[in-house]
Amino acid sequence: MEKAWAFYRRSTDKQELSISDQRRDCQEFAARQGWHIVREFEPVKGWGSGLTIDQDPSFKEMVRLAEAADHGIRYLVVYDVSRFGRLQPEDKIYWERRLKKQGGIQVVYVKDDFKNDGSIGDILTKVVKHSEAHQFSMKLSELTLRGAKSHSALGHHAGGKAPYGYDRLLIDATGNPVKVLAKGEWKESKLQRVILKPSPVEKPVVQGIFDAYDKGRGLHLIAEDLNRRSVPSPRGRHWSKTMVHYLLRNRTYLGECIYNKSSYKAYRRGEKGSLKNPKDQWVIKEQAYEPIIDKDLFMRVQAKFKTRPFVKGGSHHRPYLLSGLANCAHCGYKLMGWPKHGNGHTYLTYTCTGYHQRGRAVCRSFNVLSDDLEGTAVQAIRRHLSDPAWRENLKPLLRSAIEDNFGTNVESQIKRLQARLADVNRKIENIVEAVQAGRFSEALSATLQKLEAERNNVRQELAEAESRISESESIEILTEKALALADNFEHIWGKALTHDERKEILRKFIHQVNVEHSPNRIHATYWLYKVPLPSQMLTPRPNGFEAIHPWGQLRG
């Protein structure tokens, strides 16, 4: 009995039965052919857009396995051409040919009358079917956007979560209310519509935020007060001044419906470009909903923003080596660098992001000198490297890592890259021949550009792999050299390194720092990697080095 794989896809998470229906028909088809489906693939999220299915991790894994040796698979069973994706016809045919040539796997469609005999008629039928699937998806996208714009212009909610302060109210075709939709509920009929209605629970919160800011209370104090009173935030955790700022700028609270400010289609396809649409493409409907805030109060708040500019956190360069690695054990937020001033000096310290951005309801105030926290980190690494048992435990991990980077795995990678490069070169030659024969089109030009970019990437990967194998020595010699580098830690750290270089060295050794704090004691636990190399097989030590210091708060 021949072995086969199956690939299923649904376009949205609303198509609950789509995958099960495809599975039933594909398995029945395979049984009639005398095939046994040994593995099934579907998008990682359970659903995926047909226009970007080739970017899905599950699809990529299927291709990778197909190109591996000795898989014994002859067929990939797919319900129809649209379930294999709605890519451009040449892209879809490319994936079919790649699976066939590189993996020996033929794509078979259950619900399409293909003979799969390689005849001209069969090839033309496939091209037409693929083109129809792609055009259907593009047309459906245009119709969906047009419909959403039309409904937004009428004041209907065009989809997604309701803004904080509003509930989604379902109305019937005559405009009469049906019910307030809970999370995960959607309209049941195409004749029904959804509008926004002020939430009796969240509306007073929004009004209170606007009143507090209008009376001169700052963003941080407003967020701290909301957290102290345990008011649920839009994201379900804690309020921050960024959330408060966004809420105060939202014109939805005037009852306005604004749609099509952003577009994510090009972003999902992997294309670069602005996510923001020009203002002339926005759909704005005033007085679409019952307002929560009157216009005078809203405009007073906007005027205050001009005199109190809101500054988001920036990437200011400060010499904090453990930023991003150190966590507060009390609230779980990251520690941030915080300069303290006192006695005519500036002290570089770490403090809790939870306290500074969300207030006392989340965490308490504390500061720890950066020299103390970072100096103890270096001491932890030194103790780690001086442990005699560490070297013996390190050797098998190093041998495995070196084998992956310089051994037979690289040779296999070179063969795969060479085959891939030859395949790309053949495709480019075919397109050039088509252009020379007068069959030029924009689609061919776009495909040629993609193939040339892919060829450059493959050449670069191949050159890197060949350089690694040409520089390879015996595994034992490389292992000893790696151990010697660890012995030189003191010499390397003592050099005149830049801040970024020191930060990178610490990240090779330290996975995480947890800081517990009380009014008179700070306890830091350092979690170190077994091996100071960036590899997926390296895991933190379950009992990291601990350091206890009586660092108190700095008062300035």
Residue pairs with C-beta under 8 A, 6 or more apart in sequence:
1 34
1 35
1 36
2 33
2 34
2 35
2 36
2 74
2 75
3 35
3 36
3 38
3 72
3 73
3 74
4 30
4 35
4 36
4 37
4 38
4 73
4 74
4 75
4 76
4 77
5 37
5 38
5 39
5 40
5 41
5 62
5 73
5 75
5 76
5 77
5 105
6 23
6 26
6 27
6 30
6 37
6 39
6 40
6 41
6 76
6 77
6 78
7 40
7 41
7 42
7 59
7 62
7 76
7 77
7 78
7 83
7 84
8 18
8 19
8 22
8 23
8 26
8 40
8 41
8 42
8 78
8 79
8 83
9 22
9 42
9 43
9 47
9 48
9 50
9 53
9 83
9 84
9 85
10 18
10 19
10 43
10 46
10 47
10 48
11 47
11 48
11 49
11 50
12 47
13 45
13 46
13 47
14 186
15 47
19 42
19 46
22 79
22 83
23 40
25 79
25 110
25 111
26 37
26 77
26 78
26 79
26 110
27 37
29 77
29 110
30 36
30 37
30 75
30 77
33 75
35 74
35 75
35 77
37 77
38 73
41 58
41 59
41 61
41 62
42 58
43 53
43 56
43 58
43 59
44 56
44 57
44 58
48 56
49 86
49 268
50 82
50 85
50 86
50 87
50 133
50 137
51 85
51 86
51 87
51 134
51 137
51 138
51 141
51 268
51 269
52 268
52 269
52 270
53 59
53 84
53 85
53 86
53 87
54 60
54 85
54 87
54 91
54 95
55 270
62 76
63 95
63 98
63 99
63 103
65 71
66 73
66 76
66 99
66 102
66 103
66 105
67 102
67 103
67 416
68 103
71 103
73 103
73 104
73 105
74 104
74 105
74 106
75 105
75 106
75 107
75 108
76 99
76 105
76 106
76 107
76 108
77 108
77 110
78 84
78 107
78 108
78 109
78 110
79 109
79 110
79 111
80 109
80 110
80 111
80 112
81 92
81 109
81 112
81 126
81 129
81 130
81 132
81 133
82 133
82 136
82 137
84 92
84 95
84 107
84 109
85 92
85 95
85 133
86 133
86 134
86 136
86 137
86 138
87 95
87 130
87 134
88 134
88 443
88 446
88 447
89 127
89 130
89 131
89 134
89 443
90 443
90 444
90 447
91 447
92 130
92 133
92 134
93 126
93 127
93 130
94 427
96 107
96 126
98 423
99 105
99 106
99 107
100 106
100 107
101 423
102 419
102 420
102 423
106 116
108 114
108 116
112 129
113 125
114 122
114 125
114 126
115 122
116 122
141 265
145 260
148 158
148 159
148 259
148 260
149 158
149 259
149 260
149 283
151 157
151 158
151 193
152 158
152 257
152 258
152 259
152 260
152 283
152 285
153 283
153 285
154 285
155 195
155 257
155 285
155 287
155 288
155 289
156 193
156 194
156 195
156 257
157 168
157 194
157 195
157 196
157 257
158 259
162 168
162 196
163 196
163 250
163 252
163 253
164 202
164 205
164 206
164 234
164 247
165 198
165 199
165 202
165 203
165 205
165 206
165 247
165 252
165 253
165 292
166 196
166 197
166 198
166 199
166 202
166 252
166 289
166 292
167 180
167 181
167 196
167 197
167 198
167 199
168 180
168 181
168 194
168 195
168 196
168 197
169 177
169 178
169 179
169 180
169 181
169 194
169 195
169 196
169 197
170 177
170 178
170 179
170 180
170 181
170 187
170 192
170 193
170 194
171 177
171 178
171 192
171 193
171 194
171 195
172 178
172 191
172 192
173 191
173 192
173 193
178 192
180 197
181 187
181 194
187 193
187 194
195 288
195 289
196 252
196 257
196 288
196 289
197 289
197 290
198 289
198 290
198 292
203 292
205 226
205 231
206 247
206 253
206 292
206 293
207 292
207 293
209 222
209 226
209 244
209 247
209 248
210 248
210 253
210 293
210 297
210 298
210 301
211 297
212 221
212 222
212 225
213 219
213 222
213 244
213 248
213 301
213 304
214 297
214 300
214 301
214 304
217 225
218 241
218 308
219 241
219 244
219 245
219 310
220 241
220 357
220 359
221 359
222 239
222 241
222 244
223 238
223 239
223 240
223 241
223 243
223 244
223 357
223 358
223 359
224 358
224 359
224 360
224 361
225 359
226 233
226 239
226 244
227 238
227 239
227 358
227 359
227 361
227 362
228 359
228 360
228 361
229 361
230 361
231 239
233 239
233 243
234 243
234 247
235 243
238 354
238 358
238 361
238 362
239 358
240 357
240 358
241 310
241 357
242 312
245 310
248 301
248 305
249 302
249 305
251 258
251 298
252 258
252 289
253 291
253 292
253 293
253 298
254 286
254 291
254 293
254 295
254 298
255 286
255 287
255 288
255 289
255 290
255 291
255 292
256 284
256 285
256 286
256 287
256 288
256 289
257 283
257 284
257 285
257 288
257 289
258 282
258 283
258 284
258 285
259 282
259 283
260 277
260 281
260 282
260 283
261 276
261 277
261 282
262 275
262 276
262 277
263 275
263 277
264 275
266 272
266 273
267 273
267 275
317 499
318 337
318 339
318 348
319 348
319 370
319 499
320 337
320 348
320 350
320 370
321 370
321 374
321 377
321 499
321 502
321 503
321 506
322 335
322 350
322 370
322 373
322 374
322 377
322 506
322 510
322 513
323 334
323 335
323 336
323 337
324 334
325 506
325 507
325 510
325 511
325 512
325 513
326 334
326 335
326 350
326 373
326 512
326 513
326 514
326 515
327 333
327 334
327 335
327 512
327 513
327 514
327 515
328 334
328 335
328 352
328 353
328 354
328 363
328 515
328 517
329 514
329 515
329 516
329 517
329 525
330 352
330 354
330 363
330 364
330 516
330 517
331 352
331 354
331 355
331 362
331 363
332 354
333 352
333 353
333 354
333 357
333 358
333 362
333 363
334 353
335 350
335 351
335 352
335 353
335 513
335 515
336 350
336 351
336 352
336 353
336 356
337 348
337 349
337 350
337 370
338 349
338 350
338 351
338 356
338 367
339 346
339 347
339 348
339 349
340 346
340 347
340 349
340 367
340 554
340 556
341 347
341 556
342 554
342 555
342 556
343 556
347 367
347 369
347 554
347 556
348 369
348 370
348 371
349 367
349 368
349 369
349 370
349 554
350 367
350 368
350 370
350 373
350 515
351 365
351 366
351 367
351 368
352 363
352 364
352 365
352 366
354 362
354 363
355 362
355 363
355 364
355 365
355 366
364 517
365 553
366 517
366 522
366 553
367 553
367 554
368 515
368 517
368 522
368 524
368 551
369 551
369 554
372 549
372 551
373 513
373 515
373 524
374 506
376 524
376 526
376 547
376 549
377 506
377 510
377 513
377 526
378 493
378 506
379 547
380 510
380 526
380 528
380 544
380 545
380 547
381 489
381 506
381 509
381 510
381 528
382 489
382 490
383 545
384 390
384 509
384 528
384 545
385 486
385 487
385 489
390 530
391 483
393 530
394 483
394 486
394 530
394 531
395 479
395 483
397 530
397 531
397 537
397 538
398 478
398 479
398 482
398 483
398 531
398 533
399 475
399 479
400 537
401 531
401 533
401 535
401 537
402 475
402 478
402 479
402 482
403 409
403 475
404 535
405 468
406 468
406 469
406 471
406 472
406 473
406 475
406 478
407 472
407 475
410 465
410 468
410 469
410 472
411 469
413 465
414 462
414 465
414 466
414 469
417 458
417 461
417 462
417 465
418 462
420 458
421 455
421 458
421 459
421 462
424 451
424 454
424 455
424 458
425 455
427 451
428 448
428 451
428 452
428 455
431 444
431 447
431 448
431 451
432 448
434 440
434 444
435 444
435 448
472 478
482 533
486 532
492 505
493 502
493 505
497 505
508 529
508 532
508 533
508 534
509 528
509 529
509 532
510 526
510 527
510 528
510 529
511 527
511 528
511 529
511 540
511 544
512 527
512 540
513 524
513 525
513 526
513 527
514 524
514 525
514 527
515 522
515 523
515 524
515 525
516 522
516 523
516 524
516 525
517 523
519 553
520 550
520 552
521 548
521 550
522 548
522 549
522 550
522 551
523 546
523 547
523 548
524 546
524 547
524 548
524 549
525 544
525 545
525 546
525 547
526 544
526 545
526 546
526 547
527 540
527 541
527 544
528 540
528 541
528 544
528 545
529 538
529 539
529 540
529 541
530 538
530 539
530 540
530 541
531 538
